Structure formats: structure tokens, C-alpha cells
Amino acid sequence: MNPKIDILDSGGKVLKSAVAASTDYDGTTLTATYTGTTSTMAAGKVFYAKVYSANSLAAFKTGKYALVL
């Protein structure tokens, strides 16, 4: 599935991304760390994590994902 994760701000802007190698299809662990400034990481700020397949040929990009924050 070639997993990918994006960390986005509340407006949908990608702040950080990580993608597995094109040969990693099962049991891959990705880490995307975003270290912002005091103003971007203030209490009450909203962030999103988007996890999906980076493989453009994957049918429906379906699979099993786990997310730990």
C-alpha cells in the first residue's frame, strides 16, 4: 500500500509529510514530527492527520492503518 501520512493545519495546509519506500507494503512504521513555533502550537489549535496510500495504482487506496499520536 505504500503508506503516507500528512500533518495538516486547520486550513488544510500540509505542515509535514512522511512516505514509506515504494517497496514497503506491510507492517511499515512512519514518523512525521512537526515542531512549530509558540504561536503555531498554542493551546486550542487544530491539526489533522491524513493517512493514505501514496501508490497511485492502489485500487481505492484501501487497507489497514493504525495511528498513534
C-alpha positions in Angstrom: 0.0 0.0 0.0 3.0 2.3 0.3 1.6 4.3 3.3 1.8 8.1 3.6 0.9 10.5 6.4 0.4 14.2 6.2 0.1 16.6 9.2 -2.2 19.5 8.2 -3.2 22.7 9.9 -6.8 23.8 10.4 -6.9 25.3 6.9 -5.7 22.1 5.2 -2.1 23.3 4.6 0.4 20.4 4.8 2.9 21.1 7.5 4.8 17.8 7.4 4.7 14.6 5.4 6.3 11.1 5.5 6.1 8.3 3.0 7.3 4.7 3.0 9.6 3.4 0.3 7.7 2.1 -2.7 8.6 -1.4 -1.7 7.1 -1.2 1.8 3.6 -2.6 1.7 3.0 -4.3 5.0 3.9 -3.5 8.6 5.7 -0.2 7.9 6.0 2.4 10.6 6.1 6.0 9.5 7.0 9.0 11.7 6.2 12.6 10.8 7.2 15.1 13.5 6.0 18.7 13.4 7.8 21.2 15.6 6.2 24.5 15.3 6.7 27.9 16.9 4.9 29.0 20.1 2.2 30.7 18.1 1.6 27.8 15.8 1.5 25.2 18.6 -0.7 27.3 21.0 -3.4 25.6 23.1 -6.6 25.2 21.1 -5.0 25.0 17.7 -6.5 22.3 15.4 -4.4 19.9 13.4 -5.3 17.0 11.2 -3.5 13.7 10.3 -4.3 12.3 6.9 -3.1 8.7 6.4 -3.4 7.0 3.0 -1.7 5.1 0.3 0.8 7.0 -1.8 0.6 4.3 -4.5 -1.3 5.9 -7.4 -2.2 2.4 -8.7 -3.7 1.1 -5.5 -7.4 0.3 -6.0 -9.4 2.7 -3.8 -6.3 3.1 -1.6 -7.8 0.9 1.0 -6.1 -1.1 3.7 -5.5 -1.3 7.4 -3.9 1.7 9.1 -3.1 2.4 12.7 -2.4 5.9 14.1 -0.7 6.8 17.4 -0.5 10.4 18.5 
